[in-house]
């Protein structure tokens, strides 16, 4: 059978069974379109979920220093137990930070010191959580936005950024930019107020 005969036979079959041929073509088109649509929806959902998780900080790992060595309890001839207390490391050294930076996939490190402090404003005091941060890394890592003012800068030694709740609800009068607070007896000036977070 020659190629020309095959083409003539194909055209003859297509013309004699027109409805069947068009339904076959339509089925193929619908099948391909369905596969493309499913792949597109899956890709879009993956990107949407990734961006939402990124906004929640799912790509951030918090590593806290501190380890406790087991303590030993020993008895001497029925006397009171002798207890060797656990030793705890409470800070990272610069060597620790460099070791973490050397791990593949680490983009940035924000060194933070956290605790509670007594904050005073207009003779009113409150105990609040305070964080000492690396100004260069903080805004890149932590997903917070400034509502008013600015982020901390490397030269800011007596400047602070306060959360929205501290600025608007903690004291009788709302706090604003350039307001001076006393934290554990040391004066600080507000340079930024964070947006309210969920």
C-alpha positions, 0 to 999 in steps of 0.5 A: 500500500502506497502512501497516497492510498493510505491518505485517500483511505484516511480521508474517506474514513474521516468523511464517512464517519464524521461525527465519530472523528470529531468526537475523537478529536474533541475527546483528545482536546478536552483531555489535553486541556484537563491535564494542562489545567490540573498542572496549572492549578497545582503549580499555582496552589504550591506557589500560594502556599509557599508564599503564605508559609513564608509570611508566617516564618516557616522558612525561619529556624530559631536556635537557642543556646543552652544545654543542661548537663545531667547532674549527679546525685551521690550518697555517702554512708546514708548521709544527705545526697551530694548534688552536682548542679547542671551547667548551662551555657546561656549565650552563643559565642562568635565561633558558634555563629560562624559555625551556623553561618557555614551551614549550606542553605543559611541565608542570614542570621539574626543574633537576638538577646531576649528577656523581660524588662521594666519599662517606665513612661510618665511615672507608669511602669510595666514589665514587657518582653524586650529583644536586642537584635542585629539591625541589619539582619532583623528586618530581613528575617522577621516578617514585621512591618513598620507602621510609623517611623523606621527600623533600627540602624547599626548606629542606634544605641539608645533607640528602640522600635516598639510593638503596636500593643506597647505603643497603643495599649500598655500605658495611659497615653499612646506612645509616638515617635521620639517618645522617651521611655526608661528601660531598667533605668536607662533612657531610650527614644522610640524611632519606630512602631510596628504594625499590628500583627494577627 
